[in-house]
């Protein structure tokens, strides 16, 4: 049974709450452990100065050389296949890396390609 959000926590409990969160425990798990609601647990963490982790998937790092390969003429489908990614993930990685995307189907012309590249 969950307690009311105004339940008083001892300094030792607050310390354990913060330590467990920093160790990777979720707010949901901490709420269950300490008998609080999700929102009361979240409020306690914030009141203790904790920076909450981002909700949702962690952005993936772009594989080495992927942005350069795109700039040198590789297409997103080619890069996705080469790196074992979906088209959408490869595209989002390129955008997150600051790459300006070409129009769909557009390839670099030989004169536009960087020296040593293979369009």
N, C-alpha and C positions, 0 to 999 in steps of 0.2 A: 504494500500500500504506500502511495506517495504522500509525503508530508506537505503541509502548507508551505508556500514559497517563503514565508517569513520565519521559518524555523531558524533558530540561532545555531550557528556552527562555531565550534571552538576554534581557537587559532591553530591548533594541531590538525583539526579536520580541514580547515581552509588550506593549510600548507600541503596536506596530502592530496587534496583536490587539484591544486596547481601542479604539484609534482607529477601526479598521475596523468594529467592532461599533457604536460610536456613530454612525458614518456610515451605518448601515443594513444592513450585512452580516448574514446569518443565522448562527446557530451552526453549522448544517450546512455552509454555504459556508466559514466560517472553519476548521472541522475539516479539510475537504478541502485548503484552502490550506496549513495548517500541519502536515499529516500527523498529526493527532490524532483520537481518537474524539470523537463528539458530547459524551459526558459529561466527557471530559477537558478539552475546550474550555470547556464550561460551568463546570466547577470552576475553571479558570484565571481566567475572567472574574469569577466570584464572589470568588475570592481577591484579585483586584485591586480589589475594592470596587465593581464594576459592578452597577447595578440592572438586572436583566434585563427586557426588554420583555415585556408580557403576551402569552401565547400565545392565538391565536384572533382572531376578528374584534374590531375596535375598536368599542366602543359608539357608536352614532350619536346625534347631538344632536337633540333634539326640534325640529321646525320652529317658528319664531316663531308664536305665537298658537294653536297646536294644543291645548295644555292648557286655555287659556281657552275655546276653542270647545267642547271637550268639557264643561267645567264649565257652559257656557251652553246645553247641550242637544244638541249634535251627537253623532251615534253614532260608534262606532269605524269601522264600514264606510264611513260618509260621509267621515270624516277620512282614512282610508286612501286612498280614491279621490281625494280632493282633493289629497293630497300625494304621490300616486304610490307608495304603500307597500302592503305586504301587510297583512292584518288583524293577523297575529301581531306584525309589526314595530311597527305603530302602537300596539298594546296594550302591548307591552314598553316603548316610549318613554313612554307615559303613566304606567305604573307607576314607571319609573325617575325620572320627574319628580315623583313623590310624589302623583299624582292618585288619589283614591279612585274606583274604578270602580263603575258602577251594575250592577244585575243584568241579565243578557241580556234585551234587548227593552224594558227600562224606559227611559222618556223622562222628562225633567223635566216636572213639571206647571207650568202657566202661573204659579201662585203661587210656585213654587220657583225659577223662572228668575231670573237676575240682571236688573236693570233694563237695558232696551235690547236684550235678547237675543231671539232668535227660536226658539222650541222646535220 
